[in-house]
């Protein structure tokens, strides 16, 4: 997940906090690898960061899901 630079993990409570607090615990709880970073950490821009994360160490691709908020 690419979070806004102002994202404050300390403000996340309850079950959603599991996603941000500990990768292993999130994997066990949700059954999926969840990685996140703040937008400022996306070296080369968001698209470059996503493309980089999509390639596994063995050179194969992993699936990435994009979730966006619809603005009304």
SEKOL-311315 format. One record per atom (N, C-alpha, C): residue number from 1; y, x, z; residue in three letters; atom name. Coordinates in nm, 3 decimals. Layout:
<pts>
pt num->NUM | north->Y | east->X | up->Z | residu->Ala | atome->CA
...
</pts>
This chain:
<pts>
pt num->1 | north->-0.116 | east->0.085 | up->0.000 | residu->Unk | atome->N
pt num->1 | north->0.000 | east->0.000 | up->0.000 | residu->Unk | atome->CA
pt num->1 | north->0.122 | east->0.090 | up->0.000 | residu->Unk | atome->C
pt num->2 | north->0.218 | east->0.053 | up->-0.081 | residu->Unk | atome->N
pt num->2 | north->0.345 | east->0.123 | up->-0.080 | residu->Unk | atome->CA
pt num->2 | north->0.444 | east->0.033 | up->-0.008 | residu->Unk | atome->C
pt num->3 | north->0.486 | east->0.081 | up->0.106 | residu->Unk | atome->N
pt num->3 | north->0.573 | east->0.002 | up->0.191 | residu->Unk | atome->CA
pt num->3 | north->0.718 | east->0.046 | up->0.174 | residu->Unk | atome->C
pt num->4 | north->0.810 | east->-0.043 | up->0.206 | residu->Unk | atome->N
pt num->4 | north->0.952 | east->-0.012 | up->0.202 | residu->Unk | atome->CA
pt num->4 | north->0.980 | east->0.106 | up->0.296 | residu->Unk | atome->C
pt num->5 | north->1.080 | east->0.185 | up->0.263 | residu->Unk | atome->N
pt num->5 | north->1.114 | east->0.300 | up->0.347 | residu->Unk | atome->CA
pt num->5 | north->1.151 | east->0.259 | up->0.489 | residu->Unk | atome->C
pt num->6 | north->1.200 | east->0.138 | up->0.507 | residu->Unk | atome->N
pt num->6 | north->1.241 | east->0.090 | up->0.639 | residu->Unk | atome->CA
pt num->6 | north->1.126 | east->0.029 | up->0.718 | residu->Unk | atome->C
pt num->7 | north->1.005 | east->0.028 | up->0.661 | residu->Unk | atome->N
pt num->7 | north->0.889 | east->-0.030 | up->0.728 | residu->Unk | atome->CA
pt num->7 | north->0.867 | east->0.036 | up->0.863 | residu->Unk | atome->C
pt num->8 | north->0.852 | east->-0.047 | up->0.966 | residu->Unk | atome->N
pt num->8 | north->0.831 | east->0.001 | up->1.103 | residu->Unk | atome->CA
pt num->8 | north->0.693 | east->-0.045 | up->1.149 | residu->Unk | atome->C
pt num->9 | north->0.598 | east->0.049 | up->1.150 | residu->Unk | atome->N
pt num->9 | north->0.462 | east->0.016 | up->1.191 | residu->Unk | atome->CA
pt num->9 | north->0.458 | east->-0.041 | up->1.333 | residu->Unk | atome->C
pt num->10 | north->0.551 | east->0.000 | up->1.416 | residu->Unk | atome->N
pt num->10 | north->0.556 | east->-0.048 | up->1.553 | residu->Unk | atome->CA
pt num->10 | north->0.584 | east->-0.197 | up->1.564 | residu->Unk | atome->C
pt num->11 | north->0.638 | east->-0.255 | up->1.458 | residu->Unk | atome->N
pt num->11 | north->0.669 | east->-0.398 | up->1.462 | residu->Unk | atome->CA
pt num->11 | north->0.551 | east->-0.485 | up->1.419 | residu->Unk | atome->C
pt num->12 | north->0.444 | east->-0.421 | up->1.372 | residu->Unk | atome->N
pt num->12 | north->0.326 | east->-0.495 | up->1.327 | residu->Unk | atome->CA
pt num->12 | north->0.234 | east->-0.519 | up->1.447 | residu->Unk | atome->C
pt num->13 | north->0.197 | east->-0.643 | up->1.469 | residu->Unk | atome->N
pt num->13 | north->0.113 | east->-0.677 | up->1.584 | residu->Unk | atome->CA
pt num->13 | north->-0.010 | east->-0.754 | up->1.539 | residu->Unk | atome->C
pt num->14 | north->-0.106 | east->-0.763 | up->1.627 | residu->Unk | atome->N
pt num->14 | north->-0.227 | east->-0.841 | up->1.599 | residu->Unk | atome->CA
pt num->14 | north->-0.316 | east->-0.774 | up->1.496 | residu->Unk | atome->C
pt num->15 | north->-0.396 | east->-0.855 | up->1.429 | residu->Unk | atome->N
pt num->15 | north->-0.493 | east->-0.806 | up->1.333 | residu->Unk | atome->CA
pt num->15 | north->-0.431 | east->-0.721 | up->1.221 | residu->Unk | atome->C
pt num->16 | north->-0.314 | east->-0.759 | up->1.167 | residu->Unk | atome->N
pt num->16 | north->-0.255 | east->-0.675 | up->1.062 | residu->Unk | atome->CA
pt num->16 | north->-0.230 | east->-0.531 | up->1.104 | residu->Unk | atome->C
pt num->17 | north->-0.209 | east->-0.508 | up->1.232 | residu->Unk | atome->N
pt num->17 | north->-0.183 | east->-0.372 | up->1.281 | residu->Unk | atome->CA
pt num->17 | north->-0.302 | east->-0.280 | up->1.253 | residu->Unk | atome->C
pt num->18 | north->-0.422 | east->-0.335 | up->1.249 | residu->Unk | atome->N
pt num->18 | north->-0.542 | east->-0.256 | up->1.223 | residu->Unk | atome->CA
pt num->18 | north->-0.529 | east->-0.183 | up->1.089 | residu->Unk | atome->C
pt num->19 | north->-0.466 | east->-0.247 | up->0.990 | residu->Unk | atome->N
pt num->19 | north->-0.450 | east->-0.185 | up->0.858 | residu->Unk | atome->CA
pt num->19 | north->-0.370 | east->-0.056 | up->0.864 | residu->Unk | atome->C
pt num->20 | north->-0.273 | east->-0.051 | up->0.953 | residu->Unk | atome->N
pt num->20 | north->-0.180 | east->0.061 | up->0.957 | residu->Unk | atome->CA
pt num->20 | north->-0.213 | east->0.165 | up->1.064 | residu->Unk | atome->C
pt num->21 | north->-0.285 | east->0.127 | up->1.167 | residu->Unk | atome->N
pt num->21 | north->-0.305 | east->0.216 | up->1.281 | residu->Unk | atome->CA
pt num->21 | north->-0.411 | east->0.324 | up->1.259 | residu->Unk | atome->C
pt num->22 | north->-0.524 | east->0.287 | up->1.201 | residu->Unk | atome->N
pt num->22 | north->-0.635 | east->0.383 | up->1.191 | residu->Unk | atome->CA
pt num->22 | north->-0.721 | east->0.349 | up->1.070 | residu->Unk | atome->C
pt num->23 | north->-0.734 | east->0.444 | up->0.978 | residu->Unk | atome->N
pt num->23 | north->-0.807 | east->0.418 | up->0.854 | residu->Unk | atome->CA
pt num->23 | north->-0.953 | east->0.378 | up->0.880 | residu->Unk | atome->C
pt num->24 | north->-1.022 | east->0.451 | up->0.966 | residu->Unk | atome->N
pt num->24 | north->-1.163 | east->0.422 | up->0.994 | residu->Unk | atome->CA
pt num->24 | north->-1.184 | east->0.285 | up->1.054 | residu->Unk | atome->C
pt num->25 | north->-1.097 | east->0.248 | up->1.146 | residu->Unk | atome->N
pt num->25 | north->-1.106 | east->0.116 | up->1.208 | residu->Unk | atome->CA
pt num->25 | north->-1.080 | east->0.007 | up->1.105 | residu->Unk | atome->C
pt num->26 | north->-0.982 | east->0.029 | up->1.018 | residu->Unk | atome->N
pt num->26 | north->-0.953 | east->-0.069 | up->0.911 | residu->Unk | atome->CA
pt num->26 | north->-1.073 | east->-0.082 | up->0.818 | residu->Unk | atome->C
pt num->27 | north->-1.136 | east->0.030 | up->0.785 | residu->Unk | atome->N
pt num->27 | north->-1.254 | east->0.028 | up->0.698 | residu->Unk | atome->CA
pt num->27 | north->-1.365 | east->-0.055 | up->0.762 | residu->Unk | atome->C
pt num->28 | north->-1.391 | east->-0.032 | up->0.889 | residu->Unk | atome->N
pt num->28 | north->-1.496 | east->-0.106 | up->0.960 | residu->Unk | atome->CA
pt num->28 | north->-1.463 | east->-0.254 | up->0.971 | residu->Unk | atome->C
pt num->29 | north->-1.338 | east->-0.285 | up->1.001 | residu->Unk | atome->N
pt num->29 | north->-1.298 | east->-0.424 | up->1.026 | residu->Unk | atome->CA
pt num->29 | north->-1.288 | east->-0.505 | up->0.897 | residu->Unk | atome->C
pt num->30 | north->-1.225 | east->-0.449 | up->0.794 | residu->Unk | atome->N
pt num->30 | north->-1.199 | east->-0.524 | up->0.671 | residu->Unk | atome->CA
pt num->30 | north->-1.299 | east->-0.494 | up->0.560 | residu->Unk | atome->C
pt num->31 | north->-1.379 | east->-0.388 | up->0.576 | residu->Unk | atome->N
pt num->31 | north->-1.476 | east->-0.353 | up->0.474 | residu->Unk | atome->CA
pt num->31 | north->-1.415 | east->-0.297 | up->0.347 | residu->Unk | atome->C
pt num->32 | north->-1.297 | east->-0.240 | up->0.360 | residu->Unk | atome->N
pt num->32 | north->-1.228 | east->-0.182 | up->0.244 | residu->Unk | atome->CA
pt num->32 | north->-1.146 | east->-0.063 | up->0.289 | residu->Unk | atome->C
pt num->33 | north->-1.134 | east->0.036 | up->0.202 | residu->Unk | atome->N
pt num->33 | north->-1.047 | east->0.149 | up->0.231 | residu->Unk | atome->CA
pt num->33 | north->-0.904 | east->0.107 | up->0.204 | residu->Unk | atome->C
pt num->34 | north->-0.821 | east->0.120 | up->0.304 | residu->Unk | atome->N
pt num->34 | north->-0.681 | east->0.081 | up->0.291 | residu->Unk | atome->CA
pt num->34 | north->-0.595 | east->0.203 | up->0.320 | residu->Unk | atome->C
pt num->35 | north->-0.515 | east->0.242 | up->0.222 | residu->Unk | atome->N
pt num->35 | north->-0.424 | east->0.355 | up->0.238 | residu->Unk | atome->CA
pt num->35 | north->-0.283 | east->0.303 | up->0.218 | residu->Unk | atome->C
pt num->36 | north->-0.189 | east->0.359 | up->0.290 | residu->Unk | atome->N
pt num->36 | north->-0.051 | east->0.315 | up->0.274 | residu->Unk | atome->CA
pt num->36 | north->0.042 | east->0.434 | up->0.287 | residu->Unk | atome->C
pt num->37 | north->0.160 | east->0.416 | up->0.229 | residu->Unk | atome->N
pt num->37 | north->0.266 | east->0.516 | up->0.240 | residu->Unk | atome->CA
pt num->37 | north->0.400 | east->0.445 | up->0.226 | residu->Unk | atome->C
pt num->38 | north->0.503 | east->0.511 | up->0.274 | residu->Unk | atome->N
pt num->38 | north->0.637 | east->0.458 | up->0.251 | residu->Unk | atome->CA
pt num->38 | north->0.681 | east->0.500 | up->0.111 | residu->Unk | atome->C
pt num->39 | north->0.764 | east->0.419 | up->0.049 | residu->Unk | atome->N
pt num->39 | north->0.809 | east->0.443 | up->-0.088 | residu->Unk | atome->CA
pt num->39 | north->0.863 | east->0.585 | up->-0.106 | residu->Unk | atome->C
pt num->40 | north->0.935 | east->0.637 | up->-0.006 | residu->Unk | atome->N
pt num->40 | north->0.993 | east->0.772 | up->-0.017 | residu->Unk | atome->CA
pt num->40 | north->0.886 | east->0.880 | up->-0.029 | residu->Unk | atome->C
pt num->41 | north->0.765 | east->0.852 | up->0.013 | residu->Unk | atome->N
pt num->41 | north->0.656 | east->0.950 | up->0.007 | residu->Unk | atome->CA
pt num->41 | north->0.584 | east->0.949 | up->-0.127 | residu->Unk | atome->C
pt num->42 | north->0.620 | east->0.857 | up->-0.214 | residu->Unk | atome->N
pt num->42 | north->0.556 | east->0.846 | up->-0.346 | residu->Unk | atome->CA
pt num->42 | north->0.616 | east->0.951 | up->-0.439 | residu->Unk | atome->C
pt num->43 | north->0.568 | east->1.073 | up->-0.427 | residu->Unk | atome->N
pt num->43 | north->0.620 | east->1.184 | up->-0.505 | residu->Unk | atome->CA
pt num->43 | north->0.599 | east->1.156 | up->-0.653 | residu->Unk | atome->C
pt num->44 | north->0.706 | east->1.165 | up->-0.731 | residu->Unk | atome->N
pt num->44 | north->0.699 | east->1.136 | up->-0.873 | residu->Unk | atome->CA
pt num->44 | north->0.718 | east->0.989 | up->-0.904 | residu->Unk | atome->C
pt num->45 | north->0.738 | east->0.908 | up->-0.801 | residu->Unk | atome->N
pt num->45 | north->0.759 | east->0.764 | up->-0.819 | residu->Unk | atome->CA
pt num->45 | north->0.634 | east->0.683 | up->-0.786 | residu->Unk | atome->C
pt num->46 | north->0.653 | east->0.553 | up->-0.773 | residu->Unk | atome->N
pt num->46 | north->0.543 | east->0.463 | up->-0.736 | residu->Unk | atome->CA
pt num->46 | north->0.427 | east->0.469 | up->-0.834 | residu->Unk | atome->C
pt num->47 | north->0.457 | east->0.460 | up->-0.963 | residu->Unk | atome->N
pt num->47 | north->0.351 | east->0.457 | up->-1.063 | residu->Unk | atome->CA
pt num->47 | north->0.268 | east->0.584 | up->-1.058 | residu->Unk | atome->C
pt num->48 | north->0.334 | east->0.699 | up->-1.045 | residu->Unk | atome->N
pt num->48 | north->0.261 | east->0.827 | up->-1.038 | residu->Unk | atome->CA
pt num->48 | north->0.172 | east->0.832 | up->-0.914 | residu->Unk | atome->C
pt num->49 | north->0.222 | east->0.782 | up->-0.801 | residu->Unk | atome->N
pt num->49 | north->0.144 | east->0.781 | up->-0.678 | residu->Unk | atome->CA
pt num->49 | north->0.021 | east->0.692 | up->-0.692 | residu->Unk | atome->C
pt num->50 | north->0.039 | east->0.576 | up->-0.754 | residu->Unk | atome->N
pt num->50 | north->-0.073 | east->0.483 | up->-0.773 | residu->Unk | atome->CA
pt num->50 | north->-0.177 | east->0.546 | up->-0.865 | residu->Unk | atome->C
pt num->51 | north->-0.132 | east->0.604 | up->-0.975 | residu->Unk | atome->N
pt num->51 | north->-0.225 | east->0.667 | up->-1.069 | residu->Unk | atome->CA
pt num->51 | north->-0.300 | east->0.781 | up->-1.003 | residu->Unk | atome->C
pt num->52 | north->-0.233 | east->0.858 | up->-0.918 | residu->Unk | atome->N
pt num->52 | north->-0.298 | east->0.969 | up->-0.848 | residu->Unk | atome->CA
pt num->52 | north->-0.405 | east->0.918 | up->-0.752 | residu->Unk | atome->C
pt num->53 | north->-0.374 | east->0.814 | up->-0.674 | residu->Unk | atome->N
pt num->53 | north->-0.469 | east->0.759 | up->-0.578 | residu->Unk | atome->CA
pt num->53 | north->-0.588 | east->0.694 | up->-0.646 | residu->Unk | atome->C
pt num->54 | north->-0.570 | east->0.654 | up->-0.773 | residu->Unk | atome->N
pt num->54 | north->-0.678 | east->0.586 | up->-0.842 | residu->Unk | atome->CA
pt num->54 | north->-0.792 | east->0.680 | up->-0.881 | residu->Unk | atome->C
pt num->55 | north->-0.766 | east->0.809 | up->-0.887 | residu->Unk | atome->N
pt num->55 | north->-0.868 | east->0.906 | up->-0.926 | residu->Unk | atome->CA
pt num->55 | north->-0.937 | east->0.962 | up->-0.802 | residu->Unk | atome->C
pt num->56 | north->-1.068 | east->0.943 | up->-0.796 | residu->Unk | atome->N
pt num->56 | north->-1.146 | east->0.996 | up->-0.684 | residu->Unk | atome->CA
pt num->56 | north->-1.170 | east->1.145 | up->-0.702 | residu->Unk | atome->C
pt num->57 | north->-1.218 | east->1.209 | up->-0.600 | residu->Unk | atome->N
pt num->57 | north->-1.245 | east->1.353 | up->-0.605 | residu->Unk | atome->CA
pt num->57 | north->-1.345 | east->1.389 | up->-0.714 | residu->Unk | atome->C
pt num->58 | north->-1.438 | east->1.297 | up->-0.745 | residu->Unk | atome->N
pt num->58 | north->-1.538 | east->1.326 | up->-0.849 | residu->Unk | atome->CA
pt num->58 | north->-1.488 | east->1.294 | up->-0.990 | residu->Unk | atome->C
pt num->59 | north->-1.360 | east->1.254 | up->-1.001 | residu->Unk | atome->N
pt num->59 | north->-1.300 | east->1.227 | up->-1.130 | residu->Unk | atome->CA
pt num->59 | north->-1.312 | east->1.083 | up->-1.178 | residu->Unk | atome->C
pt num->60 | north->-1.392 | east->1.002 | up->-1.110 | residu->Unk | atome->N
pt num->60 | north->-1.402 | east->0.861 | up->-1.147 | residu->Unk | atome->CA
pt num->60 | north->-1.285 | east->0.784 | up->-1.088 | residu->Unk | atome->C
pt num->61 | north->-1.265 | east->0.662 | up->-1.138 | residu->Unk | atome->N
pt num->61 | north->-1.154 | east->0.581 | up->-1.089 | residu->Unk | atome->CA
pt num->61 | north->-1.199 | east->0.483 | up->-0.982 | residu->Unk | atome->C
pt num->62 | north->-1.109 | east->0.458 | up->-0.888 | residu->Unk | atome->N
pt num->62 | north->-1.133 | east->0.355 | up->-0.787 | residu->Unk | atome->CA
pt num->62 | north->-1.045 | east->0.237 | up->-0.822 | residu->Unk | atome->C
pt num->63 | north->-1.086 | east->0.121 | up->-0.781 | residu->Unk | atome->N
pt num->63 | north->-1.006 | east->0.001 | up->-0.806 | residu->Unk | atome->CA
pt num->63 | north->-0.886 | east->-0.004 | up->-0.714 | residu->Unk | atome->C
pt num->64 | north->-0.778 | east->-0.048 | up->-0.767 | residu->Unk | atome->N
pt num->64 | north->-0.656 | east->-0.065 | up->-0.689 | residu->Unk | atome->CA
pt num->64 | north->-0.608 | east->-0.208 | up->-0.711 | residu->Unk | atome->C
pt num->65 | north->-0.570 | east->-0.273 | up->-0.603 | residu->Unk | atome->N
pt num->65 | north->-0.522 | east->-0.411 | up->-0.608 | residu->Unk | atome->CA
pt num->65 | north->-0.373 | east->-0.410 | up->-0.583 | residu->Unk | atome->C
pt num->66 | north->-0.299 | east->-0.480 | up->-0.668 | residu->Unk | atome->N
pt num->66 | north->-0.155 | east->-0.492 | up->-0.648 | residu->Unk | atome->CA
pt num->66 | north->-0.124 | east->-0.630 | up->-0.592 | residu->Unk | atome->C
pt num->67 | north->-0.052 | east->-0.633 | up->-0.482 | residu->Unk | atome->N
pt num->67 | north->-0.010 | east->-0.759 | up->-0.422 | residu->Unk | atome->CA
pt num->67 | north->0.142 | east->-0.757 | up->-0.419 | residu->Unk | atome->C
pt num->68 | north->0.201 | east->-0.856 | up->-0.478 | residu->Unk | atome->N
pt num->68 | north->0.347 | east->-0.863 | up->-0.480 | residu->Unk | atome->CA
pt num->68 | north->0.393 | east->-0.993 | up->-0.416 | residu->Unk | atome->C
pt num->69 | north->0.514 | east->-0.993 | up->-0.368 | residu->Unk | atome->N
pt num->69 | north->0.572 | east->-1.112 | up->-0.307 | residu->Unk | atome->CA
pt num->69 | north->0.656 | east->-1.182 | up->-0.414 | residu->Unk | atome->C
pt num->70 | north->0.627 | east->-1.308 | up->-0.434 | residu->Unk | atome->N
pt num->70 | north->0.705 | east->-1.386 | up->-0.530 | residu->Unk | atome->CA
pt num->70 | north->0.836 | east->-1.425 | up->-0.466 | residu->Unk | atome->C
pt num->71 | north->0.944 | east->-1.390 | up->-0.532 | residu->Unk | atome->N
pt num->71 | north->1.076 | east->-1.425 | up->-0.480 | residu->Unk | atome->CA
pt num->71 | north->1.117 | east->-1.562 | up->-0.533 | residu->Unk | atome->C
pt num->72 | north->1.166 | east->-1.647 | up->-0.444 | residu->Unk | atome->N
pt num->72 | north->1.204 | east->-1.781 | up->-0.487 | residu->Unk | atome->CA
pt num->72 | north->1.353 | east->-1.795 | up->-0.501 | residu->Unk | atome->C
</pts>
